[in-house]
Amino acid sequence: MDLNDLRIFVCVAQYGSMTKAASILNYVQSNVSARIQHLENELQTQLFYRHRSGITLAPAGKTLLDYASKINIL
């Protein structure tokens, strides 16, 4: 797992939006989305539920966010 991918994940989880996270991190939205998909593929689990009004954390995403906060990733 790449630490940069984990930082992107935490930012997306905090702001509830890949677009907002991309703006904060100074990335393009497609890169943020690709990095999240890469992380989901690597972990073989869905981290976010995607729906018309945005995204919400899936149970595995909540668990990963808890671990990331313990190691103080940001």
All heavy atoms as a GROMACS GRO file, in nm:
protein
  584
    1MET      N    1   0.084  -0.117   0.000
    1MET     CA    2   0.000   0.000   0.000
    1MET      C    3   0.089   0.124   0.000
    1MET      O    4   0.179   0.136   0.081
    1MET     CB    5  -0.091  -0.002   0.123
    1MET     CG    6  -0.175   0.122   0.136
    1MET     SD    7  -0.273   0.132   0.287
    1MET     CE    8  -0.345  -0.030   0.297
    2ASP      N    9   0.061   0.212  -0.090
    2ASP     CA   10   0.136   0.336  -0.103
    2ASP      C   11   0.080   0.439  -0.004
    2ASP      O   12  -0.041   0.458   0.005
    2ASP     CB   13   0.119   0.386  -0.247
    2ASP     CG   14   0.201   0.508  -0.276
    2ASP    OD1   15   0.160   0.618  -0.233
    2ASP    OD2   16   0.305   0.494  -0.342
    3LEU      N   17   0.168   0.505   0.072
    3LEU     CA   18   0.122   0.604   0.169
    3LEU      C   19   0.051   0.721   0.104
    3LEU      O   20  -0.041   0.778   0.162
    3LEU     CB   21   0.239   0.654   0.254
    3LEU     CG   22   0.287   0.561   0.364
    3LEU    CD1   23   0.403   0.623   0.439
    3LEU    CD2   24   0.175   0.527   0.459
    4ASN      N   25   0.090   0.756  -0.016
    4ASN     CA   26   0.022   0.864  -0.086
    4ASN      C   27  -0.123   0.825  -0.118
    4ASN      O   28  -0.213   0.908  -0.106
    4ASN     CB   29   0.097   0.903  -0.214
    4ASN     CG   30   0.048   1.034  -0.269
    4ASN    OD1   31   0.029   1.130  -0.194
    4ASN    ND2   32   0.028   1.039  -0.399
    5ASP      N   33  -0.144   0.701  -0.156
    5ASP     CA   34  -0.280   0.653  -0.180
    5ASP      C   35  -0.362   0.661  -0.051
    5ASP      O   36  -0.480   0.697  -0.053
    5ASP     CB   37  -0.281   0.510  -0.233
    5ASP     CG   38  -0.231   0.499  -0.375
    5ASP    OD1   39  -0.214   0.604  -0.441
    5ASP    OD2   40  -0.209   0.385  -0.421
    6LEU      N   41  -0.300   0.629   0.061
    6LEU     CA   42  -0.369   0.635   0.189
    6LEU      C   43  -0.403   0.780   0.225
    6LEU      O   44  -0.511   0.808   0.275
    6LEU     CB   45  -0.283   0.571   0.298
    6LEU     CG   46  -0.351   0.541   0.430
    6LEU    CD1   47  -0.476   0.456   0.412
    6LEU    CD2   48  -0.254   0.474   0.526
    7ARG      N   49  -0.314   0.872   0.195
    7ARG     CA   50  -0.342   1.014   0.219
    7ARG      C   51  -0.460   1.061   0.133
    7ARG      O   52  -0.546   1.136   0.179
    7ARG     CB   53  -0.219   1.099   0.189
    7ARG     CG   54  -0.115   1.092   0.295
    7ARG     CD   55  -0.002   1.193   0.269
    7ARG     NE   56   0.101   1.177   0.369
    7ARG     CZ   57   0.212   1.106   0.352
    7ARG    NH1   58   0.238   1.048   0.237
    7ARG    NH2   59   0.299   1.096   0.450
    8ILE      N   60  -0.462   1.017   0.009
    8ILE     CA   61  -0.573   1.052  -0.080
    8ILE      C   62  -0.703   0.994  -0.025
    8ILE      O   63  -0.804   1.063  -0.018
    8ILE     CB   64  -0.546   1.002  -0.224
    8ILE    CG1   65  -0.432   1.081  -0.287
    8ILE    CG2   66  -0.672   1.010  -0.310
    8ILE    CD1   67  -0.380   1.024  -0.418
    9PHE      N   68  -0.699   0.869   0.017
    9PHE     CA   69  -0.817   0.806   0.076
    9PHE      C   70  -0.870   0.885   0.195
    9PHE      O   71  -0.990   0.912   0.206
    9PHE     CB   72  -0.785   0.661   0.118
    9PHE     CG   73  -0.887   0.604   0.211
    9PHE    CD1   74  -1.009   0.560   0.163
    9PHE    CD2   75  -0.863   0.600   0.347
    9PHE    CE1   76  -1.105   0.510   0.251
    9PHE    CE2   77  -0.958   0.550   0.435
    9PHE     CZ   78  -1.080   0.505   0.387
   10VAL      N   79  -0.781   0.923   0.285
   10VAL     CA   80  -0.821   0.997   0.405
   10VAL      C   81  -0.885   1.131   0.367
   10VAL      O   82  -0.989   1.169   0.422
   10VAL     CB   83  -0.702   1.018   0.501
   10VAL    CG1   84  -0.736   1.117   0.611
   10VAL    CG2   85  -0.657   0.886   0.560
   11CYS      N   86  -0.828   1.199   0.272
   11CYS     CA   87  -0.883   1.328   0.228
   11CYS      C   88  -1.021   1.310   0.167
   11CYS      O   89  -1.114   1.386   0.197
   11CYS     CB   90  -0.786   1.395   0.130
   11CYS     SG   91  -0.827   1.567   0.096
   12VAL      N   92  -1.038   1.210   0.084
   12VAL     CA   93  -1.169   1.182   0.023
   12VAL      C   94  -1.270   1.148   0.132
   12VAL      O   95  -1.384   1.199   0.132
   12VAL     CB   96  -1.160   1.067  -0.080
   12VAL    CG1   97  -1.299   1.023  -0.126
   12VAL    CG2   98  -1.076   1.108  -0.200
   13ALA      N   99  -1.230   1.067   0.228
   13ALA     CA  100  -1.320   1.029   0.338
   13ALA      C  101  -1.359   1.151   0.422
   13ALA      O  102  -1.475   1.165   0.460
   13ALA     CB  103  -1.254   0.923   0.425
   14GLN      N  104  -1.264   1.239   0.449
   14GLN     CA  105  -1.291   1.356   0.530
   14GLN      C  106  -1.387   1.453   0.462
   14GLN      O  107  -1.475   1.509   0.526
   14GLN     CB  108  -1.162   1.430   0.564
   14GLN     CG  109  -1.079   1.361   0.668
   14GLN     CD  110  -0.949   1.435   0.697
   14GLN    OE1  111  -0.899   1.509   0.613
   14GLN    NE2  112  -0.895   1.414   0.816
   15TYR      N  113  -1.369   1.475   0.333
   15TYR     CA  114  -1.449   1.572   0.261
   15TYR      C  115  -1.571   1.512   0.192
   15TYR      O  116  -1.657   1.585   0.145
   15TYR     CB  117  -1.363   1.650   0.161
   15TYR     CG  118  -1.266   1.741   0.232
   15TYR    CD1  119  -1.134   1.704   0.250
   15TYR    CD2  120  -1.309   1.863   0.284
   15TYR    CE1  121  -1.045   1.787   0.318
   15TYR    CE2  122  -1.221   1.946   0.352
   15TYR     CZ  123  -1.090   1.908   0.369
   15TYR     OH  124  -1.003   1.989   0.437
   16GLY      N  125  -1.576   1.379   0.183
   16GLY     CA  126  -1.692   1.313   0.124
   16GLY      C  127  -1.708   1.338  -0.025
   16GLY      O  128  -1.817   1.324  -0.078
   17SER      N  129  -1.597   1.374  -0.090
   17SER     CA  130  -1.603   1.405  -0.232
   17SER      C  131  -1.466   1.389  -0.295
   17SER      O  132  -1.366   1.442  -0.243
   17SER     CB  133  -1.650   1.550  -0.250
   17SER     OG  134  -1.626   1.597  -0.380
   18MET      N  135  -1.461   1.319  -0.406
   18MET     CA  136  -1.334   1.305  -0.477
   18MET      C  137  -1.294   1.436  -0.542
   18MET      O  138  -1.176   1.470  -0.548
   18MET     CB  139  -1.343   1.193  -0.580
   18MET     CG  140  -1.353   1.057  -0.514
   18MET     SD  141  -1.321   0.924  -0.627
   18MET     CE  142  -1.395   0.789  -0.537
   19THR      N  143  -1.394   1.511  -0.588
   19THR     CA  144  -1.366   1.641  -0.651
   19THR      C  145  -1.307   1.738  -0.549
   19THR      O  146  -1.208   1.807  -0.577
   19THR     CB  147  -1.494   1.698  -0.714
   19THR    OG1  148  -1.545   1.604  -0.807
   19THR    CG2  149  -1.468   1.830  -0.782
   20LYS      N  150  -1.367   1.746  -0.431
   20LYS     CA  151  -1.318   1.835  -0.326
   20LYS      C  152  -1.178   1.793  -0.281
   20LYS      O  153  -1.089   1.876  -0.263
   20LYS     CB  154  -1.416   1.836  -0.209
   20LYS     CG  155  -1.375   1.922  -0.094
   20LYS     CD  156  -1.386   2.069  -0.128
   20LYS     CE  157  -1.359   2.152  -0.004
   20LYS     NZ  158  -1.356   2.294  -0.033
   21ALA      N  159  -1.158   1.662  -0.263
   21ALA     CA  160  -1.027   1.612  -0.223
   21ALA      C  161  -0.922   1.644  -0.328
   21ALA      O  162  -0.810   1.683  -0.295
   21ALA     CB  163  -1.033   1.461  -0.198
   22ALA      N  164  -0.959   1.629  -0.455
   22ALA     CA  165  -0.865   1.661  -0.562
   22ALA      C  166  -0.825   1.808  -0.557
   22ALA      O  167  -0.707   1.842  -0.573
   22ALA     CB  168  -0.927   1.628  -0.698
   23SER      N  169  -0.921   1.894  -0.532
   23SER     CA  170  -0.893   2.037  -0.522
   23SER      C  171  -0.800   2.066  -0.404
   23SER      O  172  -0.703   2.142  -0.418
   23SER     CB  173  -1.025   2.113  -0.506
   23SER     OG  174  -1.000   2.250  -0.489
   24ILE      N  175  -0.827   2.007  -0.291
   24ILE     CA  176  -0.745   2.026  -0.170
   24ILE      C  177  -0.603   1.977  -0.193
   24ILE      O  178  -0.506   2.042  -0.154
   24ILE     CB  179  -0.807   1.951  -0.050
   24ILE    CG1  180  -0.945   2.004  -0.017
   24ILE    CG2  181  -0.714   1.954   0.072
   24ILE    CD1  182  -0.951   2.135   0.054
   25LEU      N  183  -0.590   1.860  -0.256
   25LEU     CA  184  -0.460   1.797  -0.277
   25LEU      C  185  -0.387   1.850  -0.400
   25LEU      O  186  -0.274   1.812  -0.427
   25LEU     CB  187  -0.476   1.645  -0.288
   25LEU     CG  188  -0.529   1.576  -0.163
   25LEU    CD1  189  -0.568   1.433  -0.194
   25LEU    CD2  190  -0.425   1.581  -0.051
   26ASN      N  191  -0.457   1.932  -0.478
   26ASN     CA  192  -0.401   1.988  -0.600
   26ASN      C  193  -0.373   1.880  -0.705
   26ASN      O  194  -0.269   1.880  -0.771
   26ASN     CB  195  -0.275   2.071  -0.570
   26ASN     CG  196  -0.254   2.182  -0.670
   26ASN    OD1  197  -0.348   2.222  -0.739
   26ASN    ND2  198  -0.132   2.230  -0.680
   27TYR      N  199  -0.468   1.786  -0.717
   27TYR     CA  200  -0.465   1.681  -0.818
   27TYR      C  201  -0.586   1.699  -0.909
   27TYR      O  202  -0.681   1.768  -0.873
   27TYR     CB  203  -0.476   1.542  -0.755
   27TYR     CG  204  -0.358   1.497  -0.673
   27TYR    CD1  205  -0.378   1.430  -0.552
   27TYR    CD2  206  -0.228   1.516  -0.714
   27TYR    CE1  207  -0.271   1.386  -0.476
   27TYR    CE2  208  -0.120   1.472  -0.638
   27TYR     CZ  209  -0.143   1.407  -0.520
   27TYR     OH  210  -0.037   1.364  -0.445
   28VAL      N  211  -0.585   1.631  -1.021
   28VAL     CA  212  -0.706   1.626  -1.103
   28VAL      C  213  -0.797   1.516  -1.046
   28VAL      O  214  -0.749   1.418  -0.990
   28VAL     CB  215  -0.675   1.601  -1.253
   28VAL    CG1  216  -0.601   1.719  -1.313
   28VAL    CG2  217  -0.599   1.472  -1.273
   29GLN      N  218  -0.927   1.534  -1.063
   29GLN     CA  219  -1.023   1.442  -1.005
   29GLN      C  220  -1.005   1.300  -1.057
   29GLN      O  221  -1.018   1.204  -0.982
   29GLN     CB  222  -1.166   1.492  -1.031
   29GLN     CG  223  -1.274   1.412  -0.962
   29GLN     CD  224  -1.321   1.292  -1.041
   29GLN    OE1  225  -1.309   1.288  -1.164
   29GLN    NE2  226  -1.370   1.193  -0.972
   30SER      N  227  -0.972   1.286  -1.184
   30SER     CA  228  -0.956   1.152  -1.241
   30SER      C  229  -0.841   1.076  -1.176
   30SER      O  230  -0.847   0.954  -1.160
   30SER     CB  231  -0.935   1.160  -1.393
   30SER     OG  232  -0.820   1.237  -1.424
   31ASN      N  233  -0.736   1.147  -1.135
   31ASN     CA  234  -0.624   1.083  -1.067
   31ASN      C  235  -0.666   1.034  -0.928
   31ASN      O  236  -0.631   0.924  -0.887
   31ASN     CB  237  -0.505   1.179  -1.056
   31ASN     CG  238  -0.382   1.112  -0.998
   31ASN    OD1  239  -0.355   0.996  -1.026
   31ASN    ND2  240  -0.310   1.185  -0.917
   32VAL      N  241  -0.742   1.116  -0.857
   32VAL     CA  242  -0.790   1.076  -0.725
   32VAL      C  243  -0.879   0.953  -0.738
   32VAL      O  244  -0.862   0.855  -0.664
   32VAL     CB  245  -0.865   1.193  -0.657
   32VAL    CG1  246  -0.937   1.146  -0.531
   32VAL    CG2  247  -0.768   1.306  -0.625
   33SER      N  248  -0.970   0.954  -0.832
   33SER     CA  249  -1.058   0.840  -0.854
   33SER      C  250  -0.979   0.714  -0.890
   33SER      O  251  -1.006   0.606  -0.837
   33SER     CB  252  -1.157   0.873  -0.966
   33SER     OG  253  -1.245   0.766  -0.987
   34ALA      N  254  -0.880   0.728  -0.974
   34ALA     CA  255  -0.796   0.613  -1.014
   34ALA      C  256  -0.718   0.559  -0.896
   34ALA      O  257  -0.705   0.437  -0.881
   34ALA     CB  258  -0.702   0.654  -1.126
   35ARG      N  259  -0.667   0.647  -0.811
   35ARG     CA  260  -0.588   0.602  -0.695
   35ARG      C  261  -0.678   0.529  -0.594
   35ARG      O  262  -0.637   0.430  -0.533
   35ARG     CB  263  -0.517   0.719  -0.627
   35ARG     CG  264  -0.416   0.793  -0.711
   35ARG     CD  265  -0.322   0.705  -0.796
   35ARG     NE  266  -0.253   0.604  -0.719
   35ARG     CZ  267  -0.194   0.496  -0.772
   35ARG    NH1  268  -0.195   0.476  -0.901
   35ARG    NH2  269  -0.133   0.409  -0.696
   36ILE      N  270  -0.801   0.577  -0.578
   36ILE     CA  271  -0.896   0.510  -0.488
   36ILE      C  272  -0.931   0.372  -0.544
   36ILE      O  273  -0.932   0.272  -0.471
   36ILE     CB  274  -1.023   0.595  -0.466
   36ILE    CG1  275  -0.990   0.724  -0.389
   36ILE    CG2  276  -1.131   0.515  -0.394
   36ILE    CD1  277  -0.937   0.705  -0.249
   37GLN      N  278  -0.956   0.365  -0.674
   37GLN     CA  279  -0.985   0.235  -0.736
   37GLN      C  280  -0.867   0.140  -0.723
   37GLN      O  281  -0.885   0.021  -0.697
   37GLN     CB  282  -1.024   0.253  -0.882
   37GLN     CG  283  -1.162   0.311  -0.899
   37GLN     CD  284  -1.200   0.329  -1.044
   37GLN    OE1  285  -1.114   0.341  -1.132
   37GLN    NE2  286  -1.329   0.331  -1.071
   38HIS      N  287  -0.746   0.192  -0.740
   38HIS     CA  288  -0.626   0.110  -0.725
   38HIS      C  289  -0.617   0.056  -0.582
   38HIS      O  290  -0.587  -0.062  -0.560
   38HIS     CB  291  -0.502   0.192  -0.760
   38HIS     CG  292  -0.375   0.118  -0.742
   38HIS    ND1  293  -0.300   0.125  -0.627
   38HIS    CD2  294  -0.309   0.031  -0.823
   38HIS    CE1  295  -0.194   0.048  -0.638
   38HIS    NE2  296  -0.197  -0.011  -0.757
   39LEU      N  297  -0.643   0.141  -0.485
   39LEU     CA  298  -0.639   0.099  -0.345
   39LEU      C  299  -0.746  -0.007  -0.317
   39LEU      O  300  -0.718  -0.107  -0.249
   39LEU     CB  301  -0.659   0.221  -0.255
   39LEU     CG  302  -0.636   0.204  -0.106
   39LEU    CD1  303  -0.495   0.154  -0.076
   39LEU    CD2  304  -0.660   0.337  -0.035
   40GLU      N  305  -0.866   0.012  -0.371
   40GLU     CA  306  -0.972  -0.087  -0.353
   40GLU      C  307  -0.933  -0.221  -0.417
   40GLU      O  308  -0.958  -0.326  -0.358
   40GLU     CB  309  -1.104  -0.036  -0.413
   40GLU     CG  310  -1.166   0.075  -0.332
   40GLU     CD  311  -1.293   0.132  -0.394
   40GLU    OE1  312  -1.302   0.138  -0.518
   40GLU    OE2  313  -1.382   0.170  -0.317
   41ASN      N  314  -0.873  -0.216  -0.534
   41ASN     CA  315  -0.830  -0.339  -0.600
   41ASN      C  316  -0.720  -0.408  -0.520
   41ASN      O  317  -0.720  -0.531  -0.505
   41ASN     CB  318  -0.781  -0.311  -0.742
   41ASN     CG  319  -0.894  -0.276  -0.836
   41ASN    OD1  320  -1.009  -0.311  -0.812
   41ASN    ND2  321  -0.862  -0.204  -0.941
   42GLU      N  322  -0.627  -0.330  -0.470
   42GLU     CA  323  -0.516  -0.386  -0.392
   42GLU      C  324  -0.567  -0.452  -0.264
   42GLU      O  325  -0.520  -0.559  -0.225
   42GLU     CB  326  -0.417  -0.274  -0.358
   42GLU     CG  327  -0.292  -0.323  -0.288
   42GLU     CD  328  -0.193  -0.211  -0.262
   42GLU    OE1  329  -0.215  -0.097  -0.308
   42GLU    OE2  330  -0.094  -0.239  -0.194
   43LEU      N  331  -0.663  -0.387  -0.198
   43LEU     CA  332  -0.718  -0.440  -0.073
   43LEU      C  333  -0.831  -0.540  -0.097
   43LEU      O  334  -0.879  -0.604  -0.004
   43LEU     CB  335  -0.769  -0.326   0.015
   43LEU     CG  336  -0.662  -0.226   0.060
   43LEU    CD1  337  -0.727  -0.110   0.134
   43LEU    CD2  338  -0.557  -0.294   0.145
   44GLN      N  339  -0.875  -0.551  -0.222
   44GLN     CA  340  -0.983  -0.642  -0.263
   44GLN      C  341  -1.111  -0.619  -0.183
   44GLN      O  342  -1.176  -0.712  -0.136
   44GLN     CB  343  -0.938  -0.788  -0.252
   44GLN     CG  344  -0.824  -0.819  -0.344
   44GLN     CD  345  -0.779  -0.964  -0.334
   44GLN    OE1  346  -0.825  -1.039  -0.249
   44GLN    NE2  347  -0.690  -1.003  -0.423
   45THR      N  348  -1.144  -0.490  -0.166
   45THR     CA  349  -1.267  -0.454  -0.098
   45THR      C  350  -1.314  -0.316  -0.143
   45THR      O  351  -1.235  -0.237  -0.194
   45THR     CB  352  -1.249  -0.455   0.056
   45THR    OG1  353  -1.376  -0.442   0.117
   45THR    CG2  354  -1.155  -0.346   0.103
   46GLN      N  355  -1.442  -0.290  -0.126
   46GLN     CA  356  -1.498  -0.160  -0.162
   46GLN      C  357  -1.485  -0.067  -0.041
   46GLN      O  358  -1.529  -0.099   0.069
   46GLN     CB  359  -1.644  -0.175  -0.201
   46GLN     CG  360  -1.707  -0.048  -0.251
   46GLN     CD  361  -1.850  -0.069  -0.299
   46GLN    OE1  362  -1.906  -0.177  -0.284
   46GLN    NE2  363  -1.907   0.034  -0.355
   47LEU      N  364  -1.422   0.048  -0.062
   47LEU     CA  365  -1.401   0.144   0.047
   47LEU      C  366  -1.510   0.250   0.052
   47LEU      O  367  -1.538   0.305   0.160
   47LEU     CB  368  -1.264   0.212   0.031
   47LEU     CG  369  -1.144   0.118   0.035
   47LEU    CD1  370  -1.016   0.193   0.001
   47LEU    CD2  371  -1.134   0.051   0.171
   48PHE      N  372  -1.571   0.279  -0.061
   48PHE     CA  373  -1.676   0.380  -0.069
   48PHE      C  374  -1.796   0.326  -0.144
   48PHE      O  375  -1.781   0.247  -0.236
   48PHE     CB  376  -1.628   0.505  -0.145
   48PHE     CG  377  -1.519   0.581  -0.075
   48PHE    CD1  378  -1.387   0.565  -0.113
   48PHE    CD2  379  -1.548   0.669   0.028
   48PHE    CE1  380  -1.286   0.635  -0.050
   48PHE    CE2  381  -1.448   0.740   0.092
   48PHE     CZ  382  -1.317   0.724   0.054
   49TYR      N  383  -1.915   0.370  -0.104
   49TYR     CA  384  -2.035   0.349  -0.184
   49TYR      C  385  -2.049   0.472  -0.272
   49TYR      O  386  -2.046   0.584  -0.223
   49TYR     CB  387  -2.158   0.334  -0.095
   49TYR     CG  388  -2.157   0.211  -0.007
   49TYR    CD1  389  -2.174   0.223   0.130
   49TYR    CD2  390  -2.140   0.084  -0.060
   49TYR    CE1  391  -2.175   0.112   0.213
   49TYR    CE2  392  -2.140  -0.028   0.020
   49TYR     CZ  393  -2.158  -0.014   0.158
   49TYR     OH  394  -2.157  -0.124   0.237
   50ARG      N  395  -2.064   0.450  -0.400
   50ARG     CA  396  -2.080   0.560  -0.494
   50ARG      C  397  -2.227   0.571  -0.533
   50ARG      O  398  -2.291   0.471  -0.566
   50ARG     CB  399  -1.993   0.535  -0.618
   50ARG     CG  400  -1.844   0.545  -0.587
   50ARG     CD  401  -1.764   0.456  -0.681
   50ARG     NE  402  -1.620   0.466  -0.661
   50ARG     CZ  403  -1.551   0.393  -0.575
   50ARG    NH1  404  -1.613   0.304  -0.500
   50ARG    NH2  405  -1.420   0.407  -0.563
   51HIS      N  406  -2.280   0.692  -0.528
   51HIS     CA  407  -2.418   0.715  -0.565
   51HIS      C  408  -2.431   0.853  -0.627
   51HIS      O  409  -2.334   0.929  -0.631
   51HIS     CB  410  -2.512   0.699  -0.444
   51HIS     CG  411  -2.458   0.754  -0.317
   51HIS    ND1  412  -2.464   0.888  -0.285
   51HIS    CD2  413  -2.394   0.694  -0.213
   51HIS    CE1  414  -2.407   0.908  -0.168
   51HIS    NE2  415  -2.364   0.792  -0.123
   52ARG      N  416  -2.547   0.885  -0.677
   52ARG     CA  417  -2.567   1.011  -0.750
   52ARG      C  418  -2.529   1.134  -0.669
   52ARG      O  419  -2.481   1.232  -0.722
   52ARG     CB  420  -2.712   1.024  -0.794
   52ARG     CG  421  -2.746   0.936  -0.909
   52ARG     CD  422  -2.886   0.962  -0.954
   52ARG     NE  423  -2.912   0.877  -1.070
   52ARG     CZ  424  -3.019   0.885  -1.142
   52ARG    NH1  425  -3.113   0.973  -1.110
   52ARG    NH2  426  -3.036   0.806  -1.244
   53SER      N  427  -2.556   1.131  -0.541
   53SER     CA  428  -2.531   1.250  -0.459
   53SER      C  429  -2.390   1.254  -0.401
   53SER      O  430  -2.359   1.339  -0.319
   53SER     CB  431  -2.634   1.257  -0.346
   53SER     OG  432  -2.625   1.142  -0.264
   54GLY      N  433  -2.305   1.161  -0.441
   54GLY     CA  434  -2.166   1.162  -0.394
   54GLY      C  435  -2.120   1.024  -0.350
   54GLY      O  436  -2.155   0.924  -0.412
   55ILE      N  437  -2.044   1.023  -0.242
   55ILE     CA  438  -1.991   0.896  -0.191
   55ILE      C  439  -2.008   0.892  -0.040
   55ILE      O  440  -2.016   0.996   0.027
   55ILE     CB  441  -1.841   0.879  -0.225
   55ILE    CG1  442  -1.759   0.994  -0.169
   55ILE    CG2  443  -1.820   0.864  -0.375
   55ILE    CD1  444  -1.611   0.975  -0.178
   56THR      N  445  -2.015   0.771   0.013
   56THR     CA  446  -2.014   0.749   0.157
   56THR      C  447  -1.920   0.633   0.185
   56THR      O  448  -1.897   0.548   0.100
   56THR     CB  449  -2.155   0.717   0.212
   56THR    OG1  450  -2.210   0.606   0.140
   56THR    CG2  451  -2.248   0.836   0.202
   57LEU      N  452  -1.867   0.632   0.305
   57LEU     CA  453  -1.775   0.526   0.344
   57LEU      C  454  -1.846   0.392   0.358
   57LEU      O  455  -1.953   0.386   0.421
   57LEU     CB  456  -1.707   0.559   0.476
   57LEU     CG  457  -1.585   0.647   0.472
   57LEU    CD1  458  -1.542   0.687   0.613
   57LEU    CD2  459  -1.471   0.579   0.401
   58ALA      N  460  -1.789   0.290   0.303
   58ALA     CA  461  -1.835   0.153   0.325
   58ALA      C  462  -1.775   0.106   0.458
   58ALA      O  463  -1.682   0.168   0.510
   58ALA     CB  464  -1.789   0.064   0.210
   59PRO      N  465  -1.824  -0.002   0.514
   59PRO     CA  466  -1.767  -0.052   0.640
   59PRO      C  467  -1.615  -0.072   0.635
   59PRO      O  468  -1.544  -0.036   0.729
   59PRO     CB  469  -1.841  -0.184   0.663
   59PRO     CG  470  -1.972  -0.163   0.596
   59PRO     CD  471  -1.941  -0.080   0.474
   60ALA      N  472  -1.564  -0.126   0.525
   60ALA     CA  473  -1.419  -0.144   0.513
   60ALA      C  474  -1.347  -0.009   0.509
   60ALA      O  475  -1.237   0.005   0.562
   60ALA     CB  476  -1.385  -0.224   0.388
   61GLY      N  477  -1.411   0.091   0.451
   61GLY     CA  478  -1.355   0.225   0.447
   61GLY      C  479  -1.347   0.286   0.586
   61GLY      O  480  -1.250   0.353   0.621
   62LYS      N  481  -1.450   0.262   0.667
   62LYS     CA  482  -1.448   0.312   0.805
   62LYS      C  483  -1.336   0.248   0.884
   62LYS      O  484  -1.265   0.314   0.961
   62LYS     CB  485  -1.583   0.285   0.873
   62LYS     CG  486  -1.695   0.370   0.817
   62LYS     CD  487  -1.827   0.337   0.882
   62LYS     CE  488  -1.939   0.418   0.816
   62LYS     NZ  489  -2.069   0.388   0.872
   63THR      N  490  -1.315   0.120   0.864
   63THR     CA  491  -1.207   0.050   0.932
   63THR      C  492  -1.072   0.105   0.890
   63THR      O  493  -0.986   0.132   0.974
   63THR     CB  494  -1.214  -0.102   0.902
   63THR    OG1  495  -1.341  -0.151   0.946
   63THR    CG2  496  -1.103  -0.177   0.973
   64LEU      N  497  -1.053   0.124   0.760
   64LEU     CA  498  -0.926   0.178   0.711
   64LEU      C  499  -0.904   0.320   0.762
   64LEU      O  500  -0.792   0.355   0.799
   64LEU     CB  501  -0.922   0.175   0.557
   64LEU     CG  502  -0.792   0.222   0.493
   64LEU    CD1  503  -0.672   0.139   0.539
   64LEU    CD2  504  -0.804   0.220   0.342
   65LEU      N  505  -1.008   0.400   0.768
   65LEU     CA  506  -0.996   0.537   0.819
   65LEU      C  507  -0.956   0.535   0.966
   65LEU      O  508  -0.873   0.618   1.009
   65LEU     CB  509  -1.127   0.612   0.800
   65LEU     CG  510  -1.125   0.761   0.834
   65LEU    CD1  511  -1.022   0.835   0.750
   65LEU    CD2  512  -1.263   0.821   0.814
   66ASP      N  513  -1.010   0.442   1.045
   66ASP     CA  514  -0.971   0.430   1.185
   66ASP      C  515  -0.822   0.398   1.197
   66ASP      O  516  -0.750   0.458   1.277
   66ASP     CB  517  -1.051   0.320   1.255
   66ASP     CG  518  -1.194   0.361   1.282
   66ASP    OD1  519  -1.224   0.483   1.280
   66ASP    OD2  520  -1.278   0.270   1.304
   67TYR      N  521  -0.774   0.303   1.116
   67TYR     CA  522  -0.631   0.268   1.118
   67TYR      C  523  -0.544   0.386   1.074
   67TYR      O  524  -0.441   0.414   1.133
   67TYR     CB  525  -0.603   0.146   1.031
   67TYR     CG  526  -0.645   0.016   1.092
   67TYR    CD1  527  -0.736  -0.066   1.027
   67TYR    CD2  528  -0.595  -0.025   1.215
   67TYR    CE1  529  -0.778  -0.187   1.083
   67TYR    CE2  530  -0.637  -0.146   1.272
   67TYR     CZ  531  -0.726  -0.225   1.206
   67TYR     OH  532  -0.766  -0.344   1.261
   68ALA      N  533  -0.589   0.456   0.970
   68ALA     CA  534  -0.512   0.570   0.920
   68ALA      C  535  -0.503   0.680   1.024
   68ALA      O  536  -0.399   0.744   1.039
   68ALA     CB  537  -0.576   0.623   0.792
   69SER      N  538  -0.609   0.700   1.101
   69SER     CA  539  -0.605   0.804   1.205
   69SER      C  540  -0.511   0.764   1.318
   69SER      O  541  -0.448   0.849   1.379
   69SER     CB  542  -0.746   0.831   1.259
   69SER     OG  543  -0.796   0.722   1.329
   70LYS      N  544  -0.499   0.634   1.342
   70LYS     CA  545  -0.409   0.588   1.449
   70LYS      C  546  -0.262   0.608   1.412
   70LYS      O  547  -0.179   0.630   1.500
   70LYS     CB  548  -0.435   0.441   1.482
   70LYS     CG  549  -0.565   0.421   1.555
   70LYS     CD  550  -0.592   0.275   1.582
   70LYS     CE  551  -0.728   0.262   1.648
   70LYS     NZ  552  -0.766   0.123   1.669
   71ILE      N  553  -0.232   0.600   1.282
   71ILE     CA  554  -0.093   0.622   1.242
   71ILE      C  555  -0.069   0.767   1.202
   71ILE      O  556   0.040   0.802   1.159
   71ILE     CB  557  -0.048   0.527   1.130
   71ILE    CG1  558  -0.131   0.548   1.002
   71ILE    CG2  559  -0.053   0.382   1.175
   71ILE    CD1  560  -0.077   0.471   0.884
   72ASN      N  561  -0.174   0.850   1.218
   72ASN     CA  562  -0.163   0.994   1.194
   72ASN      C  563  -0.109   1.021   1.053
   72ASN      O  564  -0.007   1.087   1.036
   72ASN     CB  565  -0.078   1.061   1.300
   72ASN     CG  566  -0.098   1.210   1.306
   72ASN    OD1  567  -0.198   1.260   1.255
   72ASN    ND2  568  -0.005   1.279   1.368
   73ILE      N  569  -0.180   0.973   0.954
   73ILE     CA  570  -0.136   0.980   0.815
   73ILE      C  571  -0.132   1.122   0.761
   73ILE      O  572  -0.054   1.154   0.673
   73ILE     CB  573  -0.221   0.887   0.724
   73ILE    CG1  574  -0.151   0.862   0.593
   73ILE    CG2  575  -0.358   0.943   0.702
   73ILE    CD1  576  -0.024   0.786   0.604
   74LEU      N  577  -0.213   1.211   0.814
   74LEU     CA  578  -0.210   1.349   0.765
   74LEU      C  579  -0.134   1.429   0.861
   74LEU      O  580  -0.096   1.499   0.913
   74LEU     CB  581  -0.350   1.406   0.745
   74LEU     CG  582  -0.424   1.350   0.625
   74LEU    CD1  583  -0.564   1.411   0.618
   74LEU    CD2  584  -0.352   1.381   0.496
   0.00000   0.00000   0.00000
